């Protein structure tokens, strides 16, 4: 539980005649992490099994269809792989023909729609001009200008000095059409240039602009309806074939993976060799299953030779209840082979810190409901782990919410004579506060800041020293007792010295000398173990411990926001009338925002305490991901 699964390096070798059943068996077992073969003088990389190309083409075709139909990957009830395989060929061909026809129609409609929109855009500049555009071209004795001039320019006034033989028509957009005899073309062009003339090309089409725009707009609407109708047809095809496509893609992915396996293993003219890693407790099962499938024509053995632990793939070995926390670990790094796996520590500490920060019954219930709903609707390992972690965190939040007696920022007990959630609980004496106050259940954070601050720092001391003890074990395994004591135990001794010094200053112990002596001894040990840089790192111990004060500070900030929302909405509510509606809006939006912050802030700060303050005391990480050969089925079943 506190270390990864123990792995064995294995070799499987046999005749190429039994390669296919060997691959089938290994794929079904889903336990062997195959090391990709890179080639040497004797062996070479194998060639795909028969049918690999055909399967790849089908898979590519199916994925193209899935992309066209916009199929995602929701959860579906698994389909029998055997039944699916028997109907795959015919159904895929039918589906391909249907989708090909729809795709062709869609492409044509979209092309036509684009052409119509382009024509409308070109003609719209001439809207309001009552002239057939076909009459604006093809003359030998006339020249037609079409365009705009700068604002305020009077083209007609300018033309009086050149000719009165012209036709000038302006539309709704400021574009004009000017027709003049060819002999005046150059003079008119010079005049228009002075007015900042910008030419607008007249579309090569017959009809008046307004009539054309009406026709094209009608055509555009018709095409848009055709496209909408086609989209409905595509949605129908999607609904009919979605299960089939998802299951078929999975089935073809599995078959392709199997048939392309020779590309990562070593082969000769007659033999094959598969090199990989397998959990120790799975080796005998793998060997017996492979031998059974191949009539003992494959030899499987454990390689008894030293290996570089950096090459060993890492598989977690945690109980089912702890497994969701592996997602939190993967955000950082997997442990190395001989390191302590801290997933169990994170399983305990992360929800504890999250719940201690949030500690509100209302927010806990809201987020717990969201988590349970999300896990029921969104499937897959990632989503399942995320929502399960949130469920853990919000169960602890409810526990602290009861302890603090808070509901959406409202104190449920201990104030204004309120009896508490459970009658009589407010009379239970817990302890005396650091300020001398008499503390009973429930503990209200805003009234016990000093006491809770010291409690969070004490939690920090415990958490950090658990990390140092784990670090002691890691260094002990890797470098021996001397290095482990000097590099890890010395930090624990240093803390003892610091606390004795503080107690001496406070008068708790009669003298500062024991603390000073222990402190000096720890510094000497650290310098001996880590060198002079250890002296520079001494203040980091205090900063790490003080960092745990965020368990109180972030929670108080959440209370502050909730209290502000409650006060504002309460003031509005007391004003009556329409202010009651405003009060409800403020209450809902304010607590909605604080709920969102209640997911992010406690999670980030609880995560930081794991990654920065805790892991740095013992954890390196960086292990290879264990990737067993096989496929985790979702949409098909044997």
N, C-alpha and C positions, 0 to 999 in steps of 0.2 A: 504493500500500500504506500509506503514512503520511499519507494524506489521503482524505476521502470521495470517492465517485464524483462526477465533474463533471456537473452537471445543466443542462438547458436548459428554459426556459419555452416552452411550445408552445401553439398554437391550432389547433383543427380546426374547420372550418365546412363545411356542406353542406346539401343539401335534406333535408327531413324524411322523404322517401320512402326514403332510404338510411340512416336513423338506426339501424334494427335491425341490418343487416349491419355497420355501423361499430362498434356496441356489441359484437357477437359477436367481431369481429376483435380489438378492444382487450382484451376479456376473455381471449381465448385467449393473447394476447401477454404479459399480466401484467407490463407495464412502465410504464404511464402512471399517474402519481399525479394523480387528478382533483381540481381545486379546486372546492369546492361554490359554486354560483352563488347570490347573495343577492337578485338582482332589481334592475331599474332601470326607466326610463320606456319603453324600447322593447322590450327582451326581458323574458320572464317565465320562471318555473320551469316545466319541462315536466310533462306528465302521464304516468303509467306506461303501458307498452306493453300491448297487448291480452293478457288472460289473467293479469295480475298478481294480481287479487283471488282468482281460482280457485287459483292457485299458493300464495298466502299461506294460504288456508284449508286446503289439503292439508298444507302444512308445519306449521301449527298443530296439525292433527289428528294428524299423525305424531309430533310432539314430545310431545303429550299421551299417546299410546300408549307412546312410549319411556319417559316418566316413570312411567307405571303399571306397566310391565314391569320397571322398574329397570335399564334398559340403560345401561351406561357407554360408554366409547369406547376399547376395546382395539384393537390392530392386527389388521386382517383383510386377506386377499388382495383386491386391487381387483377390482371387478365391471365388466363392460362397460357403459358409460353408455347406449349405443344399445339393448342388450338390455333393460336395466333400464327404460328409458323406455317400451318397447313393452308391458311387463307391469305397469307401475306402477299404472295405473287399476284393473284388475280385482283385483290382489293387495291393494291398499290397501283396497278396499271389503270384500273377504273378511276381511282382518285387522281392520278396524274393527268388523265384525259380531261376530267372535269375541271381541275385547277388550271390546266393549260388553256382551255376555252375561256374560263373566267379571266385569266391573266391577259389573254389577247384582247378580249372585249374591253377590259379596264384600260389597257395601254392605248387602244384606239380612241376611247371616249376621252381620256385625259389629254391625248394629242389634239383631238378636235376642240376640246374646251380651251386649251391653251391658244390655238389658232384664233378662235372666236374672241377671246379676251384681248389678244394682240390687235385684232382688227378694230374692236370697239375702242381701244386706247388710241389708235391712230385716227379714227374718224371723230372721236369726241372733241378734238381740237376745232373741228369745223361745224360743231352743232350750232343751229340757229341760222345757218347760211342756206337760203332756199334755191340752191343751184345743184343740178345734177353733176356730180363730180366727173362723170365721163365727158362732160362738155368743157372741161378745163384743160384739155390736152389735144395734141394732134393738129395744130394750126401752123400754116406757113407765114401768114401775114400778121398774126397776133402773138403777143407774148404774155404769159400769165405769171404774175408774182403771187405767192402765198406765204404769209408769215405774220410777224408782229413787229411793231416799232415801239420806241420808248414812250412812256406815259406822257401825255400832253402834246405829242407831235401831231400836227394837222396835215395829213397827207394830201387831202383835197386842195388845201391852200397852196401847197407846194407845186401841185400838178398844174395849176392855172398858168404858171409861167412857162410851162412846157407844151401842154396840149389840153384841149377840152374833149379830145376823142379817147375816152376811157370809161371803164365800168368798175366801180369800187363797191364791194359788198363786205360788210363786217358781221361776224357771228357773235355768239354769247360769250366766247372765251377771249375775245380780243384779237383773234386771228382774222385776217381779211384776205380777200381774193381781189387782185387788181389786174385788169386786162387792158393792155395798151397796144397800139400798132407796133410792129417790130422795129420801125425806123426810130422810135423814141426809147427803145429798150435801154440803151446805155445811159441816156440822160436820166431816165426814171431810176435806174439802178444806183446812179450817183446820189440822187436825191434821197432815196431810201437809206443808203449807207449813212448819210448825214443824220438820219433819224434813228440810227441804231437798229437797222433791219435785221431780224432773225428769221431765216427761211424755215418754213414748215412744209414738209413734203406732202403733196396731195396723193392720197391712196389711189391705187389703180383699180377702181371699182366703179360700178355704174349705180346711180341713184342719189337722191338727196341725203345729206348727212343724218337728218332727224329720222327719216324713214329707215335708213340703214341701221341706225342705232337701235330703233325699236325692233327691227327684224332680228338683229344679232343678239339683243338682250333676250328676246323670246327664245332664240336658239340656245343661248347660254343657260337659261332656266331649264329648258328641255334636257340638255346634256347633264346638268346638275341632278335632275330627277333620275335620269338614267343611271348616273353614277351612284346615287343613293339607293336605287333599286338593286343595282348590282352588289352594293355593299351588304344589303340585306340577304341576297342570295349567298354571298361569301360567308356571312355569319351563319347561315343555315348549314352550309357545307362544314364549317368549323364545328358547329354543335354536333353534327352527325358523325364526324370523323375524329374529333379531338382525342377521345380515349384510344382509338386505333393508332393515331399518329404517335402519341406519347409512348404507348406500349411498343409499337413497332420500332421507333427510334432506339428505345432501350434494348430491344431484342437484337437489332442490327449492330448496335454498339458493342454488345457482348460478343456476337459472332465475329465481328471485325477485330476486336481485341484479341480473341483467341487465335484467329488465322494469321495475325501479324506478329504473334509472339516470337516466331523464329528470328525476327529482325533484331531481337535483343539477347539472343543466346548464341553459344558457340556450337558450330557444327563442322563435321568433316564429311568425307564422302559417304560414310556409313553410320556415323555416331553423332550424338548430340551431348552437350554438357550444359547443365543449368546451375548457375552459381547464385546463392542468395542467403537470406537470413530468415529464421523462423523462431518463434517463442519456444523455449525449452520444452514446455508441457505439450506442445503441438507436434513435435518431431515424430514420435512413434506413430501417432495417428496418420500423419502424412505418409510416412514410409509404408505402413501396412496398406493404406488405400491405393497408393501408386503401384505397389507390387501386385495387389489384387487386380487392378485394372489392366496391367500389362503382362500378366502371367509370369511375374518375377523376372521380367526382362529389363527392368530398370534398377540400378543400384543406387541407393541413397545413403549418404554417410555424413557424419559431423566432422568438420575439419578441425583437427586437434593441432592448432598452431597459434602463436600469439597474434593478436590483431590490434590494430589501432582503434581505440575506443571511439575516436571521432568518426569512424566509418560505420559504427553500429547504429542501425535505425532504432529509433526510440518509440516504444509503444507504452502508453500509460497502463498502470495496473491498479485501478481504483475501484472501490465498491460502486454499485449503480447509483446510489444517492449522491456520491461525490462527483461522478462523471460530468455533469453539466459545467462544473467549475474548470474543466479542462479547456473550455473555450476562453476563459479568462487567462489561463496559462499560455495558450497559443498566441494571444495578443502580444505577449512578451517573448517567450521562447520556450521550446521544450527542454527538459533537463538533459544534461549529458549522461552517459551510460552509468557512471559510478556516483553521480550526485544524488542527494536526497531530492525526491520529488515533492515540492511544497504544495501540491494541489489540495491535500487534506488540511493543511494550515490555512490556505486561502478559503476553503469551504467553511471553516469556523470563523475566521477573522473578518472576511469581507462582508457577509451579512450582518455580523455583530456591529461593525463600524457603521455600516449603512443605516441599520435600525437605530443605533444610538444617536446618529446625526439627525435623522428625520423624526423619529419618535412621536408620531401623531396618529391617532386612531383613524381620523377622517381620511387623511392622505393615504394611510396604509390600506384602508378598505378600497379606496378608489383604484390605487395602483395594483392591488391584488386582483381586483375584478378585471382590470385591463389585461393583466398578465395571464389570467386563466382563460379569458376569451381569446387572446392572441395565440396562446398555445393550442387551443382547439381549432383555430382557423388556419394558421400558417404552419405548414409542416416542413420537414427537413431538419437535419442535425443542427444547423446554425440557429434557426428560429427556435427550435425546441430547447436548446441549451440556454439561449438568451432569456426566454420567458420563464424557464425553470429557475434560473438564477434570480430573476426578479421576484418570483414567488417566494423563494427562500428569504430574500431581503425584506420583503414586505410582511412576512410572518413575524420576523424579528422586530420590524417596525411596529406592528400591532402590540407586541409584548412590551416594548419600551413606551408605546403610547398609553398603555394601561398603567405602567409604572409612573409616567409623567402626568397622566390624566389630562391629556390634551386631545381636542377634537377640532380640526380646522382652525387651530390657533386659540380656541376658546378653552380656558381652564375649567375642567369639570369638577374639581374638588380643591379644597384647601383655601379657597378664596370666598369672601362674603358669606362665610358660614355654611357653604355647600357641603353636604355630608359625604360626597364622593360617589364613585361608581358602585361600590358595594358597601352597604351600611355597616358602620363600625370600623372600616379599614382606616379611616383618618385618625383613629385613636392608637394605632399600632406604632410604637416608638421604634425607629430604625437605628439612629445613632446621633451623636452630638456633632453639629457642624463645626467647621474650623473657626467660625466666627462666634462660637458659643451658642448658636441658635438651637432650639429644640426641634429636631426633625422627625416628622411622622410621615406615614404614607398619606397621600402621594407626594413624590418629589417634584416640585415645580422648578424648572430650570432657571427661570428668571430670578428666583429668590435664593438660589444656592450656587451662584456662579463660582465663588472661590472654592467651595467643596468639590464641585464637579470638575473644575479645572485641575485640581490636584489629582482627582480620580483619573482623568484622561491622561495625565502625565505618568501616573502609575501604570496604566495600561500600556503606555508607550515603552516604559522600562521593561515590562514583562515581555512584550512583543519583540522588542529589539534583542533581548537576551535569549529568547527562543531561537532567533536567527543566528546569534553567535554560537549557541550550542550546536545547531545544525551545521554551521560552518566548521566547528571543531571536528565533527565527524567526517566531513568532506575532506578536510586537510589531513586528518589522521589517516584516512584510506590512501590518499594520494602521496603524502610526503612524510608521514610518520608522526610520532608523539611530540617530539621536540618542536617541530614547526607548528603543530596544532596548538600547543600551549602558548607559544610566543606570539602567534598571529591572531588567536581567537580568545583564549582564556585571559590573556593579558588585558583585553578590553573590558572583560567582566570585572577583573580586579581593579582596573582603573575607575570604574563606576563606583565600586565599593569605597575606594579612597575618596572620591569626590563627595559621596553622600556622608561619609564620616566627617570630612572637613566641614560640610554644611551643618551637620548636627553639632559639631564643636562650636561653630560660630553662633548657632542658635541656643547653645547651652544645654542641648539634649544629652550630650555626652560630656564628661568633665574636662576633656583635653582634646586639642586638635592634633597632637603628635601622632596618635595611631593612624589617623586619616592621612596625614602628610607622608608618613613612612610608607604606607600602602600605595599612595599615589606615586611616589618616587620609584618604588619597586616596579609598578606597572609600566611607567615610562621607560625604565631601563629594559624591561622585557620587550616592549614594543620596538624600541630602537634595535635591539638584538635580532628581533624577528623580521621587521619590515624596513629597517634603515631609518635615516634621519627624517624622511618624509612623514613618518608616523607622528612626529611632534606637531607638524602642521595640521594633521587630521584630528588631533585631540578635540578641538572645539566642535567638530562635526557630531560627536556623541551627544553633546548638549542640544545642538540644533535639531538633531533627529528626534530627541525626546520631546522638545518643545513643539515640534511639528504636529504631535498628536493632540495639541490643544484645539486643532481644527474640528475635532469630534464634538466639541462644545460650541466653538465660534460659528461654524456653518449652520448648526442647528438653531442657534440664537437668531441668526439672520433670517432663517425661514420663519421662525416665530414672529420676528419683527414685521415681515411682509404680511403674514396672515393677520396679525393684530391690526395693522394699518388698514387692510381691506375690511376687517370686521368693524372697525371704528367708523370708517367712511360710510359704509353701507348702513350702519346703525344710525348715524346722524341723518342720512337721507330718509331712512324709513320713518324716523320720528317726525319728520316734516310733513308726512302724509301726502295725500293726493297723488299726482304724477311722480312725485319723488320716490314713491314706493317702487315704481317700475325701474327708476334709475338705480335705486338701492339693490334691487334683484340683479340688474345687469352688472353693477360693480362687483357684487358678491360672486356671481358666476364667473365673470371674466378674470377677476383678481385671483380667485382660488384656482381657476383653470390654469393661469400663468404660473402660479406657485406650484401647482401639481407637476407641470412640465419641468420646472426648475428642480422639483423634488426627485425627478428621475436622474437629471444630469448632475447636479451639484454633489449630493451624497455619493453617487456612484463614482464620480471622478476623484473625489477626495479619498474615499475608501480605497480606490484603486491605486492612487498615488502612495498611500501608506504601505501598500504591499510592494509595489515596484521600487520605490525609492528608499524608504526607511528600512524595510524588512529584507527584501531580496539582496540588497547590496552587502548584507552581513554574511551571506553564505552562498549565494546563487549566481552561477555564471550563465547557464543555459547554452543554447546553440546546438542542441542535438538534432540529428537528421530525423525527418519525419518517416515513420514506418508506413509504407505504402504497399500493402499486400496485393498480390496478383489476384484479380477477381473483380467483381462488380457488385455493388450493393443495390439490389433490385428494389424498385419502388412501384413500377407500373406492371410488372409481370411476376409470375410465380411458376415454379416448376410443377 
